[in-house]
Amino acid sequence: MTLSTTQNQVRDWLFGQALPLWAEAGVDAEGRFFEKLDFDGRPIIGAPRRTRVQARQVYVFCEAVALGWPEKENGGAAVARRGLDALIRDYRREDGLWVRALNDAGAVIDPTPDLYDLAFVLFALAAAHRVLKDERALPLALSTLAAIETHMADPVRGGWQEALPPVLPRRQNPHMHMLEALLAWQAVAPDPAFEAAARSVLNLFNRRFFDREHLVLGEFFTADWTVASGGPGQVVEPGHHMEWIWLLDQARRLGFDGHERQAQALFASALTNGVDAQGLMVREVDRIGAVRDAGRRLWGQTEAIRTFLLRDQTERALSLTDAVFATHLATETPGLWIDSYDAEGRAQDASVPASTLYHLMTAFSALLTEPA
């Protein structure tokens, strides 16, 4: 399989199947996105409408426009604008933070500020600024970051609280997505606030997330960023290794250099311990490389595809993309996906989560913009 052949396959699936389906069935009359579709492509009612999914879908349709998805009545820009309008109108709190979830009727059912959600709000706003040229995006991003710093920062131990009130365990994952959003902003509208916050995440990565003894990335920690006790402290996710490698490279391109040694170590660890016999990324290993969960999620494959391209391992990226189409994307209704498989290769999903389209878009955007 050649790069141009894979790009055509991706383009056909993304622009011809997935985006039209999700632009139609995945959006309600108010512009809010549904959490899930069933495997016939119909929206599932009753699931909380999480902020992270609303924000991710705004990014997806903005990126579709950037990739050239044709503008029309229900094209990417129109869907993204309506979704952004609904996000700003319905999800923002008076203190400048954002709620966690609404119900189908648009009422707040969980007002909790969650750092993971807030990271994706910032990320969606960056996409809206870059693609839609929305004048609200930059002021909202700066005020949201200021609110995060005011209400959620941990000035003694570093990073931000994962939620309010604070919860345990502390996690690298929401901080990773904060870095993703901050780098996205720094690339399109550099600001000292974005730069300082990005440097704080990179500092936490160096001090706490990156395990210098085992050369892996930890996931769960105590309140003072000590490795969590028991099983949670041993969890290592190879997909997050791939995600961090890509982000550290983005950081380098923006002047935040000095992380290549760690990136190379994460890459070696992911390839040595995180790939199964079919060449697919497994869910979890431990700090010494033993497999904890040999199942797989679609997002882990997409992060690997993007990082293989980054590391000039094009053949490996194409092979993995082919495997994704043969398994995760091989649904009876085109434009859907199977998100998760267990260790025996059995599909685990009763529905199709909208949240996964963000991961597919990041990988497929990298593929489609790779010079053929």
Disulfide bonds with the S-S distance in Angstrom:
none
